[in-house]
Amino acid sequence: MTDHIGVTQADGVLTLVMNRPDKKNALTDAMYGALADAIIAADTDATVRVLVIRGAGDMFTAGNDIAAFAAARPGEGLRNVGRFLHALAQLEKPLVAAVQGRAVGVGMTMLLHCDHVILADDAVLSTPFVNLGLVPEAASSLLLPARIGHQRAFSMLALGDAIDARDALAWGLANSIVPVAELMGAVEAVAKRIAGQPLGAIRATKRLMRDSAAVMAQMDVEFTAFLERLQSPEAKEAFAAFAERRAPDFTQFG
């Protein structure tokens, strides 16, 4: 266990667990760093054939730890975020996600980089970036509209609308839905199946299916805008409202 990230390996499957259930698996910079390190190492580790990412407890992840990000000096709390996002974009080995409960913000956008996604029937996905005065990340401004269409993506990215497991499956954001109690078994089965495939062919296929350079370029454009928005009056009002447990008032800003 490193920085609330569990890392285990068995039979060619590397499993990464966001393990901070008391904080809804909210991600800190240190957790991003641990995830980035594990993903980067796994891509060149001959003993790893497939990666699995999941959350401990009853939730995948609440996304960024807002309190930690709000308290950090400009850019300081984001040192490892870019490393994690680039690691996802460049990963050539297959990545499987097991999602139960809420997947918020980056918890949702990282699924766009997964090759196989299994949702528990209680899963709810949301991307409330604009609600916090921010912008989307993880190249989701490119990948999400391409996956589900502009109108649906606008509802999720600009309005922060949440979608349940059934809609996520119907819109092409997941491969299947299973009861919560069956989630781990289902993920283990598909990871084992993928691990038995010829890895060279899998990696070549994944490269053909995805333009990593374009994805990373969009990530960098988003990240620059994200850092700018963190210092905006709207974001400061959103973070203050979060800390004070009140609704934000954005009407004061033009």
C-alpha positions in Angstrom: 0.0 0.0 0.0 1.5 3.3 -1.1 -0.3 6.7 -0.6 -3.7 5.0 -0.3 -3.1 3.1 -3.6 -3.0 -0.7 -3.3 -0.9 -2.6 -5.9 -1.1 -6.4 -6.2 -0.2 -8.8 -9.0 -1.2 -12.3 -9.8 -1.2 -14.4 -12.9 -0.3 -11.5 -15.2 -3.0 -9.2 -13.8 -1.8 -6.0 -12.0 -4.6 -4.6 -9.8 -4.6 -1.0 -8.6 -7.0 -0.1 -5.8 -7.9 3.5 -4.8 -8.1 2.7 -1.1 -9.3 5.8 0.9 -12.9 4.8 1.5 -13.2 7.1 4.5 -12.7 10.0 2.1 -14.8 8.4 -0.7 -11.5 7.5 -2.5 -10.9 11.2 -3.3 -7.6 11.5 -5.1 -4.7 13.5 -3.7 -1.5 14.5 -5.6 0.4 11.7 -3.9 -2.3 9.1 -5.0 -2.0 10.4 -8.6 1.8 9.9 -8.3 1.5 6.3 -7.0 -1.0 5.5 -9.8 1.2 7.0 -12.5 4.3 5.2 -11.2 2.5 1.8 -11.2 1.0 2.3 -14.7 4.3 3.4 -16.2 6.2 0.5 -14.6 3.6 -2.0 -15.7 3.7 -1.0 -19.4 7.3 -2.3 -19.6 7.0 -5.1 -17.1 7.0 -8.4 -19.0 5.1 -10.1 -16.1 2.1 -7.8 -16.5 -0.4 -8.6 -19.2 -3.4 -6.6 -18.1 -4.2 -3.9 -15.6 -7.3 -3.5 -13.4 -8.3 -0.3 -11.6 -11.0 -0.2 -8.9 -12.0 1.6 -5.7 -12.3 0.2 -2.2 -15.5 0.3 -0.3 -18.9 1.3 -1.8 -17.5 3.9 -4.3 -15.1 4.0 -7.2 -13.9 7.6 -6.5 -15.3 11.0 -5.7 -12.6 12.5 -8.0 -10.1 15.1 -6.8 -9.8 15.9 -3.1 -11.3 19.3 -3.4 -10.2 20.5 0.0 -6.6 19.5 -0.7 -6.6 21.2 -4.1 -8.2 24.4 -2.8 -5.6 24.6 0.0 -2.6 24.1 -2.3 -0.6 27.0 -3.8 -1.3 27.5 -7.5 -0.4 24.3 -9.4 1.3 22.8 -6.4 -1.3 20.2 -5.7 -1.4 19.1 -9.4 2.2 17.9 -9.9 1.3 14.3 -10.5 -2.0 14.8 -12.2 -0.4 15.4 -15.6 1.8 12.3 -15.1 -1.2 10.1 -14.4 -3.2 11.4 -17.4 -0.2 11.0 -19.8 0.4 7.5 -18.4 -3.3 6.6 -19.2 -2.9 8.0 -22.7 0.3 6.2 -23.5 -0.5 2.8 -21.8 -0.3 0.1 -24.5 -1.4 -2.8 -22.3 -5.1 -3.3 -21.7 -6.8 -1.5 -18.8 -10.0 -2.8 -17.2 -12.1 -0.8 -14.7 -14.5 -2.1 -12.1 -16.9 0.6 -11.0 -19.3 0.6 -8.1 -21.2 3.5 -6.6 -20.1 7.0 -7.6 -17.5 7.8 -10.3 -17.0 11.6 -10.1 -14.8 13.9 -12.2 -11.6 12.1 -13.1 -13.3 8.9 -11.8 -15.5 9.2 -14.8 -13.1 10.6 -17.3 -10.4 7.9 -16.7 -13.0 5.4 -17.9 -12.6 6.9 -21.4 -9.1 5.5 -21.3 -10.1 2.0 -20.2 -10.4 -0.8 -22.7 -13.1 -2.7 -20.8 -15.4 -1.2 -18.2 -17.7 -3.2 -16.0 -20.3 -1.3 -13.9 -22.1 -2.4 -10.8 -25.8 -1.8 -11.0 -25.5 1.0 -8.5 -22.9 2.9 -10.5 -23.5 6.6 -11.2 -21.1 8.6 -13.4 -20.7 12.4 -13.3 -18.3 15.2 -14.5 -19.2 18.3 -12.5 -16.2 20.4 -13.6 -18.1 23.5 -14.7 -20.0 23.3 -11.4 -16.7 24.1 -9.7 -15.8 26.8 -12.2 -13.3 24.5 -13.9 -13.0 22.7 -17.3 -12.9 19.0 -18.3 -9.6 17.1 -18.2 -8.2 13.7 -19.3 -9.0 14.7 -22.9 -12.7 14.2 -22.1 -13.6 17.3 -24.1 -12.4 15.3 -27.1 -13.2 11.8 -26.2 -16.6 12.1 -24.5 -18.4 13.9 -27.4 -16.8 11.4 -29.8 -18.2 8.6 -27.7 -21.7 9.8 -26.8 -22.4 12.8 -29.0 -22.2 16.6 -28.4 -25.6 17.0 -26.8 -25.2 14.3 -24.2 -21.6 15.3 -23.6 -22.6 18.9 -23.0 -25.2 17.8 -20.4 -22.5 15.9 -18.6 -19.6 18.3 -18.9 -21.3 21.7 -18.8 -24.3 21.0 -16.6 -22.8 18.2 -14.5 -25.7 15.9 -15.2 -25.1 12.4 -13.7 -26.0 9.2 -15.5 -26.8 5.8 -14.1 -25.3 2.4 -15.1 -28.1 1.7 -17.7 -27.6 4.9 -19.6 -23.8 4.5 -19.4 -24.1 1.1 -21.0 -26.5 2.3 -23.6 -24.3 5.2 -24.6 -21.2 3.1 -25.0 -19.4 4.0 -21.8 -19.3 0.5 -20.5 -19.2 -3.2 -21.6 -21.6 -4.6 -19.1 -23.6 -4.2 -15.8 -23.5 -6.7 -13.0 -25.0 -6.8 -9.5 -22.6 -5.2 -6.9 -21.9 -8.6 -5.3 -20.8 -10.0 -8.6 -18.5 -7.1 -9.7 -15.2 -8.5 -8.5 -15.8 -11.9 -10.0 -16.8 -10.4 -13.3 -13.7 -8.3 -13.5 -11.4 -11.1 -12.5 -13.0 -13.3 -15.2 -12.5 -10.7 -18.0 -9.0 -9.8 -16.8 -8.0 -13.5 -16.9 -9.5 -13.8 -20.4 -7.6 -10.8 -21.7 -4.4 -12.0 -20.0 -4.6 -15.2 -22.1 -4.7 -13.3 -25.4 -1.5 -12.7 -27.4 -0.1 -9.5 -25.8 1.8 -8.3 -28.8 -1.4 -8.4 -31.0 -3.4 -6.8 -28.2 -0.9 -3.9 -27.9 -0.7 -3.5 -31.7 -4.5 -3.4 -31.9 -4.8 -0.8 -29.1 -2.2 1.4 -30.9 -4.3 1.2 -34.1 -7.5 2.1 -32.3 -6.2 5.2 -30.5 -4.2 8.3 -31.5 -2.2 8.7 -28.3 -0.5 11.8 -29.6 -3.8 13.6 -30.3 -5.1 12.6 -26.9 -2.1 13.9 -25.0 -2.2 17.1 -27.0 -5.8 17.7 -26.0 -4.9 16.8 -22.4 -2.2 19.5 -22.4 -4.6 22.1 -23.8 -7.2 21.2 -21.2 -4.6 21.2 -18.4 -3.5 24.8 -19.2 -7.1 25.9 -19.2 -7.7 24.0 -15.9 -4.8 25.7 -14.2 -6.1 29.1 -15.4 -9.6 28.3 -14.2 -8.3 27.3 -10.7 -7.4 30.9 -10.2 -10.6 32.3 -11.5 -13.1 34.1 -9.3 -15.7 31.4 -10.2 -13.5 28.6 -9.0 -12.6 30.4 -5.8 -16.3 31.0 -5.1 -17.0 27.3 -5.8 -14.3 26.1 -3.4 -15.3 28.6 -0.7 -18.9 27.4 -1.0 -17.8 23.8 -0.7 -15.8 24.6 2.4 -18.7 26.6 3.9 -21.2 24.0 2.9 -23.4 26.4 1.0 -24.6 26.8 -2.6 -22.2 28.9 -4.8 -23.4 32.2 -6.3 -22.0 32.6 -9.8 -24.4 35.4 -10.7 -21.9 38.0 -9.4 -19.5 37.1 -12.3 -20.0 38.1 -15.9 
